[in-house]
């Protein structure tokens, strides 16, 4: 069975979901309906049949089926829609069976079983079913067995699970191992999607509660702890939803790794949905603890569905098992046809220079930079009159991602384009464009950023370095911190205060592009945890001509925000670097799996699988942010979510590799002459570098605040 899945438009899927909501309102309007469910579930099943829900398999309408599952999860309803869907797929050759499923004469619940004998436990919605679909987990005969009796087994799940006794098979069909595996993956995905939808609904109620509930004279959504927790829940909801969308797309495109794509979504939700639900309860507090509220019923649905995943193990194993025992990597990213076509070209170039790769990507190799310049890739998004070719956002992101993945020594050349060139193009004078843009296009603009100060880190508007007008120039005094690469730079992109009385504070800032050899500039080097050098730079009566001012006087905030907006192009760099580390780790593990990660089910395999799932979730958030930006809708939630997840995943990655590989993973490349160093020292370097990801460019706490405010929580 290779699932024939029809691609559906977003509008068609949304219309179907609206129809499902309308049907649910009549029978199961909210999660509290689970308290007295058996009769309503039967009525809902009949109504679902009337609306064609159980005929979706014939049309290959997986997107519609999972859209319905999402709506069911939001009201904590266990209608086993995909059980009927996979039965329709397995018996597609038997029109009598499929017609009876579509007509509601056969109402299926599915399980894994090789024989007809013993009762089946932990079955959801069984009292409303007529038949049990017994699926052989490794291939064989799939059996359609009549339900003779059900016995409720009360507990966490409401409606209660049942123990089901069946009769002799009424229909059978041969199932090869691949088809059995695909069926199991779809059933697992159903449970995950329903659990995520339930947790997502609880999260929505918590956000609404946080915007209205007042304590200590303030709306609780203004409390920092509530904002941080809410942001974490939003990241988990959004990334899980995106991974499910990726799985649907993989089935529609019939990709070779569609089952892995779906299992990554399921695994991400399995570990993330309980935290979403707990976070919602934490915010709802006592209001959400009593059964008059929807949250307790959603809690039962989340945990019940995720627990049932254990009854549907995949014969192919976990995400880690598939990766370790295979030869591939994570499913490919998809930035559209134009972006992916360009990716092939970029990869081919960087593979030519594989021997120049460096962990310190900010370093420059003139040959590699020259190759980029020769191809016109530095500034290639600029207008043609500025030397570019108006490349798409996807192409720009691909270039940065592949540079990060291949550890190409071009980081500062690419940074000059995104952080300086784009802003000069928009705000610079014609003389400045003529002077600096050619340097940037050739990769010869050695620069540093003069932003942070002792009292201005993430809060850049608080900067105090002063510039005072003096004739046809300016005199600058102050101090900048954490000026990365200042000791190697020829120019500093310097933000200074030119109006101390301006309100708001950012209104009195101006930007200059200052030569680093200007008298009065003193550079003091500091070696960071990662081994990179950042500098404290002192400006003592530094005289700068006005023609080095970029943008209007007191208009520097616009220049800065435009420069920082260029960072959206680099948002995939962390994910790409972690993807490379994951591939390096898999190479080490595959060489000796018994020693490194042990047998299936081991804690080390579990940890490696979590890393793989996390990297793919981060990639999904990055891709979403890119799509939002390209569509002109902005990425006010997606970009900070990708940044928060990527930064913290980097630290988790480093810790986990130490757990998996032990002390060898703590060795640097400098140890290579003495002993084997797994990953060439990338693992310990990545761990040391990870701290920078959560503090550089605005700490993750600040980013979480942005996410919370994007959801509507007050300052």
C-alpha positions in Angstrom: 0.0 0.0 0.0 1.5 3.3 -1.2 -1.0 5.8 0.1 -2.5 7.8 -2.8 -3.0 11.2 -1.2 -4.6 14.1 -3.1 -3.1 17.5 -2.6 -5.8 19.9 -1.3 -5.7 23.7 -1.3 -5.6 25.5 2.0 -9.0 27.0 1.3 -10.6 23.6 0.7 -9.1 22.2 3.9 -10.3 25.3 5.9 -13.8 24.9 4.4 -13.9 21.3 5.4 -12.7 22.1 8.9 -15.5 24.7 9.2 -18.0 22.0 8.2 -16.6 19.7 10.9 -17.0 22.4 13.5 -20.6 22.9 12.5 -21.3 19.2 12.9 -19.6 19.1 16.3 -21.7 21.9 17.6 -24.8 19.7 17.4 -23.3 16.7 19.2 -20.1 17.6 20.9 -19.9 21.4 21.3 -17.0 21.6 23.8 -14.7 19.4 25.8 -17.1 19.0 28.7 -19.3 16.9 26.5 -16.9 14.0 27.1 -18.5 13.5 30.6 -21.6 11.9 29.1 -20.5 10.7 25.7 -21.6 7.3 24.5 -24.9 8.2 23.0 -23.6 11.4 21.5 -20.6 9.6 20.0 -23.0 7.3 18.1 -25.0 10.2 16.8 -21.9 12.1 15.8 -20.6 9.0 14.0 -23.9 8.9 12.0 -23.7 12.6 11.2 -20.1 12.2 10.2 -21.1 9.4 7.8 -23.8 11.7 6.3 -21.1 14.4 5.7 -18.7 12.0 4.0 -16.0 11.9 6.7 -15.6 8.2 6.5 -15.3 8.2 2.7 -12.2 10.4 2.7 -9.8 7.5 2.1 -11.3 6.9 -1.4 -10.3 10.5 -2.3 -6.9 10.3 -0.6 -8.0 13.4 1.4 -5.5 13.0 4.2 -5.3 16.8 4.8 -9.1 16.9 5.3 -9.1 13.9 7.6 -6.4 15.4 9.8 -8.1 18.8 9.8 -11.2 16.9 11.2 -9.0 15.2 13.8 -7.7 18.6 14.9 -11.3 19.8 15.4 -12.1 16.6 17.3 -9.1 17.2 19.6 -10.2 20.7 20.3 -13.4 19.4 21.9 -11.8 16.2 23.4 -13.8 13.9 21.1 -12.4 10.4 20.4 -14.2 9.7 17.1 -11.7 7.3 15.4 -11.7 8.9 12.0 -8.3 7.7 10.8 -9.1 4.2 12.0 -11.8 4.2 9.3 -9.5 6.0 6.9 -6.8 3.3 7.1 -9.4 0.5 6.9 -10.6 2.1 3.7 -7.0 2.1 2.4 -6.3 -1.5 3.3 -9.6 -2.8 1.9 -9.6 -0.4 -1.1 -9.9 -3.5 -3.4 -13.0 -4.6 -1.6 -15.8 -2.2 -2.5 -18.3 -4.0 -0.3 -16.2 -3.3 2.8 -15.3 0.3 1.8 -18.9 1.2 0.9 -20.1 -0.2 4.2 -17.5 1.9 6.1 -18.5 5.0 4.2 -22.2 4.3 4.9 -21.5 3.7 8.6 -22.6 0.1 8.5 -19.1 -0.9 9.5 -17.7 1.4 12.3 -14.0 0.6 12.8 -11.6 0.9 15.7 -8.1 -0.2 14.9 -5.4 -2.0 16.8 -2.2 -4.0 16.2 -2.7 -7.8 16.5 -1.6 -10.9 14.7 -4.4 -13.2 15.6 -8.2 -13.2 16.3 -8.0 -14.5 19.9 -7.7 -12.5 23.1 -9.7 -9.4 24.1 -8.1 -6.1 23.1 -7.5 -3.6 25.8 -7.3 0.2 25.9 -9.6 0.8 23.0 -11.1 4.3 22.6 -14.7 4.8 21.3 -15.3 1.1 21.2 -18.9 1.1 22.5 -19.9 3.0 19.3 -17.9 0.7 17.0 -19.2 -2.4 15.2 -15.8 -3.9 14.1 -12.2 -4.0 15.1 -9.5 -3.8 12.5 -6.6 -6.0 13.5 -3.4 -4.9 11.8 -0.4 -7.3 11.7 2.5 -5.0 12.7 5.1 -6.7 10.4 2.7 -7.7 7.6 0.4 -10.7 7.1 -3.4 -10.7 7.2 -5.4 -7.6 8.3 -8.6 -8.8 9.8 -12.0 -7.1 10.2 -13.5 -8.6 13.3 -17.0 -8.0 14.6 -17.3 -6.5 18.1 -19.2 -8.9 20.3 -18.9 -7.0 23.6 -17.1 -4.1 25.2 -16.3 -3.6 28.9 -15.4 -0.1 30.1 -12.1 0.2 32.0 -12.4 3.6 33.8 -9.3 5.7 34.5 -7.6 8.8 33.0 -9.4 8.6 29.7 -13.0 10.0 29.4 -14.9 8.5 27.7 -13.4 5.4 29.3 -11.3 3.0 27.3 -12.8 -0.4 26.8 -11.7 -4.0 26.7 -13.1 -5.5 23.4 -14.1 -9.0 22.7 -14.4 -9.9 19.0 -15.8 -12.7 16.9 -14.5 -14.5 13.8 -13.1 -12.5 11.0 -15.7 -11.2 8.5 -13.1 -10.0 6.0 -9.4 -10.3 5.5 -6.8 -8.7 3.3 -3.0 -9.4 2.8 -0.8 -6.6 4.1 2.9 -6.3 3.2 5.3 -5.0 5.9 5.6 -1.6 4.2 1.8 -1.2 4.2 1.5 -2.3 7.8 4.2 0.2 8.7 2.5 3.1 6.9 -0.9 2.2 8.5 0.7 2.3 12.0 2.4 5.6 11.3 -1.0 7.1 10.2 -2.8 5.8 13.4 0.0 7.2 15.5 -0.2 10.5 13.7 -3.9 10.7 14.5 -3.3 10.4 18.2 -0.6 13.0 18.1 -2.6 15.5 16.1 -5.6 15.1 18.4 -3.5 15.5 21.5 -1.8 18.6 20.1 -5.1 20.1 19.2 -6.4 19.5 22.7 -3.4 21.0 24.3 -3.5 23.9 21.8 -7.1 24.7 22.8 -6.1 24.7 26.5 -3.2 27.1 25.6 -5.6 29.4 23.8 -7.9 29.6 26.8 -4.9 30.3 29.0 -3.8 33.2 26.8 -7.3 34.6 26.9 -7.4 34.2 30.7 -4.0 35.9 31.0 -5.3 38.9 29.1 -8.3 39.4 31.4 -7.5 38.0 34.9 -6.3 40.6 37.3 -4.1 40.0 40.4 -2.2 42.4 42.6 -3.8 45.2 40.6 -2.4 44.0 37.3 -3.5 41.8 34.4 -1.6 38.5 35.0 -0.4 38.5 31.4 1.9 41.4 32.2 3.8 39.2 34.7 7.2 38.1 33.4 6.7 34.5 34.5 3.4 34.2 32.7 4.8 35.7 29.5 7.8 33.4 29.5 5.7 30.3 30.1 3.1 31.4 27.5 5.9 31.9 24.9 7.2 28.4 25.5 3.8 26.9 25.0 3.3 28.9 21.8 6.6 27.6 20.5 5.6 24.0 21.2 2.1 24.5 19.6 3.5 26.2 16.5 6.4 23.8 15.9 4.1 20.8 16.3 1.5 22.2 13.9 4.2 22.9 11.3 5.7 19.4 11.6 2.2 17.9 11.0 1.8 20.2 8.0 5.1 18.9 6.7 3.9 15.3 7.2 0.8 16.0 5.2 2.8 17.6 2.4 5.2 14.7 2.4 2.3 12.2 1.9 0.8 14.4 -0.8 4.1 14.5 -2.6 4.7 10.8 -1.9 8.2 11.5 -0.7 10.5 8.5 0.2 10.8 9.9 3.7 7.2 10.6 4.4 6.9 8.1 7.2 10.0 9.6 8.9 8.5 13.0 8.5 5.3 11.9 10.1 7.1 10.1 13.0 9.1 13.3 13.7 5.8 15.2 14.1 4.4 12.5 16.3 7.5 12.3 18.5 7.7 16.1 18.9 4.1 16.2 20.0 4.5 13.2 22.3 7.1 15.1 24.3 5.8 18.6 23.9 2.0 18.4 24.3 2.1 17.5 28.0 4.1 20.6 28.7 1.7 22.8 26.8 -1.2 21.4 28.8 0.6 21.9 32.1 1.6 25.4 31.1 -2.0 26.2 30.4 -3.1 24.8 33.7 -0.4 26.8 35.5 -1.8 30.0 34.0 -5.5 29.1 34.4 -4.7 28.1 38.1 -7.7 27.0 40.1 -10.2 28.2 37.5 -9.0 25.4 35.2 -8.8 22.7 37.8 -12.6 22.0 38.2 -14.7 20.0 35.7 -17.0 22.9 34.9 -14.1 24.2 32.9 -12.9 22.6 29.6 -9.2 22.2 30.8 -9.6 19.0 32.8 -11.3 17.3 29.9 -8.6 18.4 27.5 -6.0 17.2 30.0 -7.5 13.8 29.9 -7.6 13.7 26.1 -3.9 14.8 25.8 -2.5 12.3 28.2 -4.9 9.5 27.2 -4.0 9.8 23.5 -0.3 10.0 24.1 -0.4 7.0 26.4 -2.0 5.0 23.6 1.0 5.5 21.3 2.7 2.8 23.3 0.1 0.3 22.0 1.0 1.3 18.4 4.7 0.7 18.3 6.3 1.0 14.8 8.1 -2.1 13.7 10.7 0.1 11.9 11.5 1.6 15.4 11.8 5.1 16.7 13.0 8.2 14.8 16.5 7.4 16.2 16.3 3.8 15.1 15.4 4.8 11.5 18.3 7.3 11.4 20.9 5.2 13.1 20.0 2.0 11.2 19.7 3.8 7.9 21.9 6.0 5.8 19.9 9.2 5.3 19.5 12.4 7.2 16.5 14.5 8.2 13.8 15.1 5.6 14.7 17.9 3.2 13.7 21.5 3.8 11.4 23.1 1.2 11.9 26.7 0.5 10.1 26.5 -2.9 11.3 25.4 -6.3 13.5 28.5 -7.0 15.2 28.3 -3.5 15.8 24.5 -3.7 17.2 24.7 -7.3 19.6 27.3 -6.1 20.5 25.1 -3.1 21.9 22.5 -5.4 24.2 25.1 -7.0 25.4 26.5 -3.7 26.1 23.0 -2.3 28.1 22.1 -5.4 30.3 25.2 -4.8 30.9 24.7 -1.1 31.7 21.0 -1.6 34.5 22.1 -3.9 36.0 23.9 -0.9 35.2 21.2 1.7 38.9 21.2 2.7 38.6 24.9 3.7 35.7 24.3 6.2 36.2 25.9 9.6 34.3 25.7 12.8 34.9 29.5 13.2 32.7 30.5 10.3 33.3 34.2 10.8 36.8 33.7 9.5 37.4 34.5 5.9 39.1 32.4 3.2 39.8 34.7 0.2 39.4 31.9 -2.3 36.0 30.9 -1.1 34.8 34.5 -0.7 36.2 35.2 -4.1 34.2 32.4 -5.6 31.0 33.9 -4.1 31.9 37.3 -5.4 32.7 35.9 -8.9 29.2 34.4 -9.0 27.6 37.6 -7.9 26.2 36.1 -4.8 27.3 38.8 -2.4 24.5 41.4 -2.6 22.7 39.4 -5.2 19.3 40.4 -3.7 20.0 44.1 -4.5 18.6 45.9 -7.5 20.4 45.4 -10.8 21.5 49.1 -10.8 23.3 48.3 -7.4 25.1 45.3 -8.8 22.5 42.7 -7.7 20.0 40.5 -9.6 17.0 40.8 -7.2 17.4 37.3 -5.8 14.4 36.0 -3.8 14.4 35.8 0.0 14.4 32.0 -0.3 17.6 32.1 -2.3 19.3 34.4 0.2 18.3 32.1 3.1 19.6 29.1 1.2 23.0 30.7 0.7 23.3 31.4 4.4 22.0 28.0 5.5 24.4 26.1 3.2 27.3 28.3 4.3 26.5 27.4 7.9 26.0 23.7 7.2 29.2 23.4 5.2 31.1 25.6 7.7 32.3 27.8 4.9 34.7 30.5 5.9 32.6 33.3 4.5 30.6 34.5 7.5 31.8 38.1 7.7 31.4 38.6 4.0 27.8 37.5 4.1 27.2 39.6 7.3 28.5 42.7 5.5 25.7 42.3 3.0 22.9 41.7 5.5 23.9 44.1 8.3 25.5 46.9 6.3 24.9 46.7 2.6 21.1 46.6 2.7 20.9 49.5 5.0 23.4 51.6 3.0 21.4 50.9 -0.1 18.3 52.3 1.6 19.7 55.1 3.7 23.2 55.9 2.4 24.2 58.8 0.2 25.1 58.2 -3.4 28.8 58.7 -2.5 28.5 56.1 0.3 26.9 53.6 -2.1 29.7 54.2 -4.6 32.3 53.8 -1.9 31.0 50.8 0.2 28.7 48.7 -2.0 31.5 47.5 -4.3 33.6 46.6 -1.3 30.8 44.5 0.1 30.1 42.8 -3.3 33.8 41.8 -3.4 33.8 40.5 0.2 36.3 43.1 1.2 34.3 45.0 3.8 35.9 44.1 7.1 33.5 45.6 9.7 32.2 45.3 13.2 29.1 46.5 15.0 29.2 49.2 17.6 25.9 48.7 19.4 26.1 47.3 22.9 27.3 49.3 25.9 27.7 48.8 29.6 24.1 50.0 30.1 22.7 49.0 26.7 22.5 45.4 25.8 19.2 44.0 24.6 17.8 47.5 25.4 19.7 49.2 22.6 17.7 52.4 22.9 19.5 53.1 26.2 22.9 53.7 24.6 24.9 56.6 25.9 27.9 57.0 23.6 27.6 60.6 22.5 28.3 62.4 19.2 28.4 66.2 19.4 28.3 68.4 16.2 31.6 70.3 15.6 31.7 72.2 12.4 31.4 69.9 9.4 32.0 66.9 11.6 31.2 65.2 14.9 33.2 64.4 18.1 32.4 61.0 19.6 32.9 59.9 23.2 31.9 56.7 24.9 32.4 53.0 25.2 31.1 49.9 23.3 31.2 46.4 24.5 31.1 43.0 22.9 32.3 44.3 19.5 33.0 41.0 17.8 35.9 41.1 15.5 36.8 44.7 16.4 40.5 43.9 16.4 40.3 42.7 12.8 38.0 45.3 11.3 38.6 48.3 9.2 35.2 49.9 9.8 32.7 50.1 12.7 29.0 50.5 12.1 28.5 52.8 15.1 25.3 53.8 16.8 25.6 57.0 19.0 23.3 59.4 20.8 23.0 62.8 19.1 20.1 64.1 21.1 20.1 63.4 24.9 16.6 65.0 25.4 14.8 63.1 22.7 11.6 61.1 23.5 11.1 58.3 22.9 14.8 57.4 23.6 15.4 55.9 20.2 14.5 59.2 18.5 17.9 60.7 19.4 20.2 58.0 17.8 22.4 58.4 14.7 24.5 55.9 12.8 28.1 56.5 11.5 30.4 54.3 9.5 33.8 55.0 11.2 37.3 53.9 10.2 38.8 51.8 13.0 42.1 53.6 12.6 40.7 56.9 13.5 42.6 58.6 16.3 41.0 58.2 19.7 39.8 54.7 19.1 41.3 52.1 21.5 40.5 48.4 21.2 40.7 46.0 24.2 40.4 42.3 23.3 38.4 39.7 25.2 38.4 36.0 24.4 34.9 34.5 24.7 33.9 31.0 25.9 33.7 29.9 22.3 37.3 31.1 21.6 36.2 34.0 19.5 37.4 37.5 20.2 35.1 40.4 21.1 36.3 43.8 22.1 35.7 46.7 24.3 36.2 49.8 22.2 36.8 53.2 23.7 36.0 56.4 21.8 37.8 59.4 23.2 37.3 62.6 21.3 37.0 60.7 18.0 36.5 63.2 15.2 34.3 62.0 12.3 33.3 63.9 9.1 29.6 64.3 8.5 29.9 62.4 5.2 30.3 59.2 7.2 26.9 59.6 8.8 24.4 57.0 7.4 20.9 58.3 7.3 19.4 61.4 8.9 20.6 63.0 12.1 18.5 61.5 14.9 17.2 59.0 12.4 19.5 56.2 13.3 16.8 53.9 14.8 15.3 53.4 11.3 18.8 52.6 10.0 19.5 50.2 12.8 16.1 48.4 12.5 16.6 48.0 8.7 20.1 46.6 9.3 18.8 44.2 12.0 15.9 43.2 9.6 18.6 41.7 7.5 19.1 39.1 10.2 15.8 37.4 9.1 18.0 36.1 6.2 20.3 34.4 8.7 17.6 33.0 11.0 18.2 29.5 9.6 21.9 29.5 10.4 21.6 27.9 13.9 19.3 25.2 12.5 21.7 24.5 9.7 24.7 24.3 12.0 22.8 21.9 14.3 21.8 19.9 11.3 25.4 19.5 10.3 26.3 18.5 13.9 23.5 15.9 13.8 24.8 14.4 10.6 28.3 14.3 12.1 26.9 12.6 15.2 25.0 10.1 13.1 28.2 9.3 11.2 30.0 8.5 14.4 27.1 6.5 15.8 26.6 4.4 12.7 30.2 3.3 12.7 29.7 1.6 16.1 26.0 1.8 17.2 26.4 -0.9 19.9 29.0 1.1 21.8 27.7 4.6 21.2 23.9 4.3 21.6 23.2 0.7 22.4 20.2 -1.4 21.4 16.7 -0.1 20.6 14.9 1.4 23.5 18.1 2.7 25.2 18.2 6.0 26.9 21.0 7.2 24.6 18.9 6.4 21.5 16.0 8.3 23.1 18.3 11.3 23.6 19.6 11.2 20.0 16.1 10.9 18.7 15.1 14.0 20.7 18.0 15.9 19.1 16.9 14.9 15.6 13.3 15.9 16.3 14.3 19.2 17.8 16.5 20.1 14.9 13.7 19.4 12.4 11.2 21.4 14.5 13.6 24.3 14.5 13.9 24.0 10.7 10.1 24.0 10.4 9.9 27.3 12.4 12.6 28.8 10.3 10.8 27.8 7.1 7.6 29.3 8.4 9.2 32.6 9.3 10.7 32.8 5.8 7.4 32.1 4.1 5.7 34.7 6.3 8.4 37.3 5.5 8.3 36.5 1.8 4.5 36.9 1.8 4.8 40.3 3.3 2.9 39.3 6.4 6.0 39.6 8.7 7.3 37.1 11.1 6.7 38.7 14.5 6.0 35.4 16.1 7.8 32.9 13.8 11.3 34.6 13.9 11.7 34.9 17.7 10.2 31.4 18.2 12.8 30.0 15.8 15.5 32.0 17.6 14.5 30.8 21.1 14.2 27.2 20.1 17.4 27.2 18.1 19.5 28.8 20.8 18.4 26.5 23.6 18.5 23.4 21.4 22.2 24.2 20.7 23.0 24.0 24.4 20.9 20.8 24.7 22.7 19.3 21.7 26.1 19.8 23.2 25.1 18.3 26.6 23.4 15.4 24.9 26.5 14.6 22.7 28.6 14.4 25.9 26.1 11.9 27.3 26.0 9.9 24.2 29.7 9.8 23.2 31.3 10.5 26.6 34.6 12.2 27.1 35.7 11.9 23.4 33.1 14.5 22.5 34.7 17.0 24.8 37.9 16.9 22.8 38.8 19.7 20.4 40.4 19.5 17.0 43.7 20.3 18.7 43.7 16.8 20.1 43.5 15.1 16.7 47.3 14.5 16.5 47.0 12.4 19.7 43.7 10.6 19.4 40.5 10.3 17.3 38.2 13.3 17.8 34.6 12.6 16.9 33.1 15.3 14.7 36.5 17.0 14.3 35.9 18.9 17.6 32.6 20.3 16.4 30.7 19.0 19.4 32.6 20.7 22.2 32.9 23.8 20.2 29.2 23.8 19.5 28.5 23.5 23.3 30.8 26.4 24.1 29.2 28.5 21.3 25.7 27.7 22.4 25.7 30.3 25.2 26.1 33.0 22.6 22.9 31.9 20.9 20.8 32.6 23.9 22.3 36.0 24.7 23.5 37.5 21.5 21.3 39.9 19.6 18.7 40.1 22.4 18.5 37.4 25.1 15.9 34.6 24.8 14.0 36.2 27.7 13.6 39.3 25.6 12.5 37.1 22.6 10.0 35.3 24.7 8.6 38.7 25.7 8.2 39.6 22.1 6.3 36.3 21.5 4.0 37.0 24.4 3.2 40.5 23.2 2.6 39.1 19.7 -0.1 36.9 21.3 -1.7 40.0 22.9 -0.3 39.9 26.4 0.4 43.4 27.8 3.8 44.8 28.7 
